[in-house]
Amino acid sequence: MAEKKLVEQITSMDEDFAQWYTDVVKKAQLMGYSSVKGFMVIKPYGYAIWENMQKELDSKFKENGVQNVYMPMLIPESLLQKEKDHVEGFAPEVAWVTHGGEDELSERYCVRPTSETLFCDFYADDIHSYRDLPKLYNQWCSVVRWEKTTRPFLRSREFLWQEGHTAHATAEEAGEFTVRMLDVYADFFENILAIPVLKGRKTDKEKFAGAIETYTIESLMHDGKALQSGTSHNFGDGFARAFGIQYTDRENKLSYVHQTSWGTTTRMIGALIMVHGDDSGLVLPPRIAPTQLMLIPIRTSEEIVTRLREIKSALDNTFRVDIDLSDKRPGWKFSEQEMRGIPLRMELGPRDLENGVCVLVRRDTKEKVEVSLDEVEDKAGEILEDIQKNLYEKAKAHLKSHIYDAYDYEQFCEMAEEKPGFIRGMWCGERECEDKIKEDTTATSRLIPLKEESIGDTCVCCKKPAKKLVYWGKAY
Amino acid sequence: MAEKKLVEQITSMDEDFAQWYTDVVKKAQLMGYSSVKGFMVIKPYGYAIWENMQKELDSKFKENGVQNVYMPMLIPESLLQKEKDHVEGFAPEVAWVTHGGEDELSERYCVRPTSETLFCDFYADDIHSYRDLPKLYNQWCSVVRWEKTTRPFLRSREFLWQEGHTAHATAEEAGEFTVRMLDVYADFFENILAIPVLKGRKTDKEKFAGAIETYTIESLMHDGKALQSGTSHNFGDGFARAFGIQYTDRENKLSYVHQTSWGTTTRMIGALIMVHGDDSGLVLPPRIAPTQLMLIPIRTSEEIVTRLREIKSALDNTFRVDIDLSDKRPGWKFSEQEMRGIPLRMELGPRDLENGVCVLVRRDTKEKVEVSLDEVEDKAGEILEDIQKNLYEKAKAHLKSHIYDAYDYEQFCEMAEEKPGFIRGMWCGERECEDKIKEDTTATSRLIPLKEESIGDTCVCCKKPAKKLVYWGKAY
């Protein structure tokens, strides 16, 4: 049957999750490959999801007083080197520009891997007085990191992101803002993407290069691997000291500013796929879906098409709705709507039209329901709400059922081997144990929860007194 | 007087237009300089204008069926070289990446100066059948061109833009689409930016590298210089042949696609400044202004601030409105509102409040009018409409009064020397005359009008038979 074809082209997720992911990315037409090795082409459907993400996040940023700006794409090597930890973290993975036109440059420039140094350079010049604070800037742009192995949306040599960079008068204010932006990310994931997250701090080992504290939200993919989904960094006054960003306070005293940065990327599209997708393809939560409702004629008679056009224009102000009028068979159209994860479809055939009804089919459960044409708006609204809720609940249940507690090292290693998910384990605070755990199991410390948790007194690895509970896991 | 200070910091436009421009760009806080030579920092106010431009243009593109995508930022040298004219046009001014991380690349990559080659490379892989056509793609991104001399917004080593790239089944369709997008640009300039434009074709000399036809909109700055403000290119099947972009038509015959590209840039911000600005700073048309109405308390008593807050929330759905509650003096706030070109301000003092009135001051004419607080919404709406119209009419009159007709070469050279503006002059069609005119006068051929015009039979330069009327001018 033709309607099976599209689904048949993708691998089942239980058989080979990595291959399933690649298949969905391609068949749902989210991205394409290019001749530029390790770089991706984001196709219209993938980009439309990104635009919705941008719209939502950008309005939240603005509610928090954040303003958008644009900084140069290139960073002179000397500028990158100003903060010691930062350059060590990034220099090995940047692309270097050595020639401008026909001339060799007197100094190499790197294509920005992140823009802390540019913002600092700018702030040093632009901040003078307490009246200039806080600076709450953000930019939407692309960055380049020369990764050795790449994977669509998850790890590539270039990705799109937003990077917020703020400067504050006090350490307290910077600390508070770091957490506030983490909360913005967490709310976006839970309410819009329907992805539950764990919130916490990174260990020193996993911190951002140059930060005194890195906060993270981590989500759990369908295969039980963790995905770092957004980070927010508190820099203290480290960058300010390296770049000389000082202001005179109300008492006319010179002080260094305290800074933060925070970012999310096109990687979030990868999270959507791997959290909600199934063997028929992508499943998008209605609040982020570029098309929420696809109208599909069972026969493309003039009468039906006219009626669908009327329905579309009646619903256009309420939903993101589209009609599939391509010359494909209905079954193929269903399969495409499923592959692309469009939350809801309406089927309308000649007999339906006679009876003044249509069939609504939801993507998440594939449940069908016959609905009177007069009630479509209300009913579709209800179902979309329910899909949003259902996807979140399902992902939440999956997360909850994949958090395990390890009380000793044998148990820890067994779990890491056999139970995909997060492992809660106490930790002594030493880098040595983190390294050993990673070497033995490939699991890394994902986060220390914001609200302290405890399941024992001794480190799950070395048995010395424990300082913190850590969520461990294998990660993308 | 404090309120004079900000204005005193800018040069008068008649005294030194170039300095006036730089002063406005800085004092209106549109951009900042960075340590990266030739690159600019777009500050929040400049970026907010750009965001409004994006919003307007993007929705027009989408109405025309255009979809947004994202292509890699880097182009392998071999890909750039595939189309002969194109590489000749761009290779001398690109930035070259030679190292990724610690490794030297086997092939140099350039940072995209424009993305025709990437889109073509993608289309060659993605287009197979007539069902895949047309492809109407656009991307919003930044590009790098290694300019020797730079100027904020007008010419810099990196700028933000949109670049549309389309592929069509027939030459007719591509030709039609090229002009359609030119019209989108022209409408945007006239209706939103309040900038009248001339529409036309470029001569072969001024065409885009690789195009068979380049269309342009040109606007006239206050100093009488032209600004190329948006271009739309018809590539015919030249790129398709170079990249092998073929499709099978309904008769199962292989054909090359026909392509277009079209772009506008942050340079449009430069146009806004130089068309509408005056000696008090920027003047923004209401339809593009990030803030349309600034509420300014004459005294920051609780009563007045409360009332202003009420007024703001009453108007928030109708206008982009803000309150200036900074601890500066009212006169300074007026001067800032003027410098930033905010179209309208409302002044509210204690006596006004008693009398239930306020004062509205429009930026373009500086006219003041006392208005009852009950009528603010209606009155402000009327005035903003009138400002939009007035700015357009003024710019239109300026354009009309700066178009001159030259009938012989002596007259042409005199006009080019003494009369800033466009010169209409007949042209034989030979590159030689274009070169001579440029050498003698620095004026270049700006465009051949879409609707043919004529003021004589012989070339204004060589006196041989004329083929076309050309608008000549000195340009940014």
HADDOCK unambig.tbl for C-alpha pairs under 7 A between the chains (distance, minus, plus):
assign (segid A and resid 34 and name CA) (segid B and resid 122 and name CA) 6.32 0.50 0.50
assign (segid A and resid 36 and name CA) (segid B and resid 75 and name CA) 6.85 0.50 0.50
assign (segid A and resid 36 and name CA) (segid B and resid 76 and name CA) 6.72 0.50 0.50
assign (segid A and resid 39 and name CA) (segid B and resid 72 and name CA) 5.93 0.50 0.50
assign (segid A and resid 40 and name CA) (segid B and resid 71 and name CA) 6.98 0.50 0.50
assign (segid A and resid 40 and name CA) (segid B and resid 72 and name CA) 6.37 0.50 0.50
assign (segid A and resid 41 and name CA) (segid B and resid 70 and name CA) 5.71 0.50 0.50
assign (segid A and resid 41 and name CA) (segid B and resid 71 and name CA) 4.83 0.50 0.50
assign (segid A and resid 41 and name CA) (segid B and resid 72 and name CA) 6.41 0.50 0.50
assign (segid A and resid 42 and name CA) (segid B and resid 69 and name CA) 5.52 0.50 0.50
assign (segid A and resid 42 and name CA) (segid B and resid 70 and name CA) 4.90 0.50 0.50
assign (segid A and resid 42 and name CA) (segid B and resid 71 and name CA) 6.61 0.50 0.50
assign (segid A and resid 43 and name CA) (segid B and resid 69 and name CA) 5.14 0.50 0.50
assign (segid A and resid 43 and name CA) (segid B and resid 70 and name CA) 6.85 0.50 0.50
assign (segid A and resid 44 and name CA) (segid B and resid 67 and name CA) 5.81 0.50 0.50
assign (segid A and resid 44 and name CA) (segid B and resid 68 and name CA) 5.59 0.50 0.50
assign (segid A and resid 44 and name CA) (segid B and resid 69 and name CA) 5.06 0.50 0.50
assign (segid A and resid 47 and name CA) (segid B and resid 68 and name CA) 6.48 0.50 0.50
assign (segid A and resid 47 and name CA) (segid B and resid 69 and name CA) 5.58 0.50 0.50
assign (segid A and resid 67 and name CA) (segid B and resid 44 and name CA) 5.78 0.50 0.50
assign (segid A and resid 68 and name CA) (segid B and resid 44 and name CA) 5.58 0.50 0.50
assign (segid A and resid 68 and name CA) (segid B and resid 47 and name CA) 6.48 0.50 0.50
assign (segid A and resid 69 and name CA) (segid B and resid 42 and name CA) 5.53 0.50 0.50
assign (segid A and resid 69 and name CA) (segid B and resid 43 and name CA) 5.14 0.50 0.50
assign (segid A and resid 69 and name CA) (segid B and resid 44 and name CA) 5.05 0.50 0.50
assign (segid A and resid 69 and name CA) (segid B and resid 47 and name CA) 5.58 0.50 0.50
assign (segid A and resid 70 and name CA) (segid B and resid 41 and name CA) 5.72 0.50 0.50
assign (segid A and resid 70 and name CA) (segid B and resid 42 and name CA) 4.91 0.50 0.50
assign (segid A and resid 70 and name CA) (segid B and resid 43 and name CA) 6.85 0.50 0.50
assign (segid A and resid 71 and name CA) (segid B and resid 40 and name CA) 6.99 0.50 0.50
assign (segid A and resid 71 and name CA) (segid B and resid 41 and name CA) 4.84 0.50 0.50
assign (segid A and resid 71 and name CA) (segid B and resid 42 and name CA) 6.61 0.50 0.50
assign (segid A and resid 72 and name CA) (segid B and resid 39 and name CA) 5.91 0.50 0.50
assign (segid A and resid 72 and name CA) (segid B and resid 40 and name CA) 6.37 0.50 0.50
assign (segid A and resid 72 and name CA) (segid B and resid 41 and name CA) 6.41 0.50 0.50
assign (segid A and resid 75 and name CA) (segid B and resid 36 and name CA) 6.84 0.50 0.50
assign (segid A and resid 76 and name CA) (segid B and resid 36 and name CA) 6.70 0.50 0.50
assign (segid A and resid 91 and name CA) (segid B and resid 101 and name CA) 6.89 0.50 0.50
assign (segid A and resid 92 and name CA) (segid B and resid 101 and name CA) 4.78 0.50 0.50
assign (segid A and resid 92 and name CA) (segid B and resid 102 and name CA) 6.05 0.50 0.50
assign (segid A and resid 93 and name CA) (segid B and resid 100 and name CA) 6.85 0.50 0.50
assign (segid A and resid 93 and name CA) (segid B and resid 101 and name CA) 4.23 0.50 0.50
assign (segid A and resid 94 and name CA) (segid B and resid 100 and name CA) 5.93 0.50 0.50
assign (segid A and resid 94 and name CA) (segid B and resid 101 and name CA) 4.84 0.50 0.50
assign (segid A and resid 95 and name CA) (segid B and resid 97 and name CA) 6.51 0.50 0.50
assign (segid A and resid 95 and name CA) (segid B and resid 99 and name CA) 5.65 0.50 0.50
assign (segid A and resid 95 and name CA) (segid B and resid 100 and name CA) 4.33 0.50 0.50
assign (segid A and resid 95 and name CA) (segid B and resid 101 and name CA) 5.80 0.50 0.50
assign (segid A and resid 96 and name CA) (segid B and resid 97 and name CA) 5.37 0.50 0.50
assign (segid A and resid 96 and name CA) (segid B and resid 98 and name CA) 6.21 0.50 0.50
assign (segid A and resid 96 and name CA) (segid B and resid 99 and name CA) 5.13 0.50 0.50
assign (segid A and resid 96 and name CA) (segid B and resid 100 and name CA) 6.36 0.50 0.50
assign (segid A and resid 97 and name CA) (segid B and resid 95 and name CA) 6.51 0.50 0.50
assign (segid A and resid 97 and name CA) (segid B and resid 96 and name CA) 5.38 0.50 0.50
assign (segid A and resid 97 and name CA) (segid B and resid 97 and name CA) 4.18 0.50 0.50
assign (segid A and resid 97 and name CA) (segid B and resid 98 and name CA) 6.26 0.50 0.50
assign (segid A and resid 98 and name CA) (segid B and resid 96 and name CA) 6.20 0.50 0.50
assign (segid A and resid 98 and name CA) (segid B and resid 97 and name CA) 6.25 0.50 0.50
assign (segid A and resid 98 and name CA) (segid B and resid 98 and name CA) 6.52 0.50 0.50
assign (segid A and resid 99 and name CA) (segid B and resid 95 and name CA) 5.65 0.50 0.50
assign (segid A and resid 99 and name CA) (segid B and resid 96 and name CA) 5.12 0.50 0.50
assign (segid A and resid 100 and name CA) (segid B and resid 93 and name CA) 6.86 0.50 0.50
assign (segid A and resid 100 and name CA) (segid B and resid 94 and name CA) 5.94 0.50 0.50
assign (segid A and resid 100 and name CA) (segid B and resid 95 and name CA) 4.33 0.50 0.50
assign (segid A and resid 100 and name CA) (segid B and resid 96 and name CA) 6.35 0.50 0.50
assign (segid A and resid 100 and name CA) (segid B and resid 146 and name CA) 5.76 0.50 0.50
assign (segid A and resid 101 and name CA) (segid B and resid 91 and name CA) 6.91 0.50 0.50
assign (segid A and resid 101 and name CA) (segid B and resid 92 and name CA) 4.80 0.50 0.50
assign (segid A and resid 101 and name CA) (segid B and resid 93 and name CA) 4.23 0.50 0.50
assign (segid A and resid 101 and name CA) (segid B and resid 94 and name CA) 4.85 0.50 0.50
assign (segid A and resid 101 and name CA) (segid B and resid 95 and name CA) 5.80 0.50 0.50
assign (segid A and resid 101 and name CA) (segid B and resid 146 and name CA) 5.92 0.50 0.50
assign (segid A and resid 102 and name CA) (segid B and resid 92 and name CA) 6.06 0.50 0.50
assign (segid A and resid 122 and name CA) (segid B and resid 34 and name CA) 6.29 0.50 0.50
assign (segid A and resid 146 and name CA) (segid B and resid 100 and name CA) 5.74 0.50 0.50
assign (segid A and resid 146 and name CA) (segid B and resid 101 and name CA) 5.92 0.50 0.50
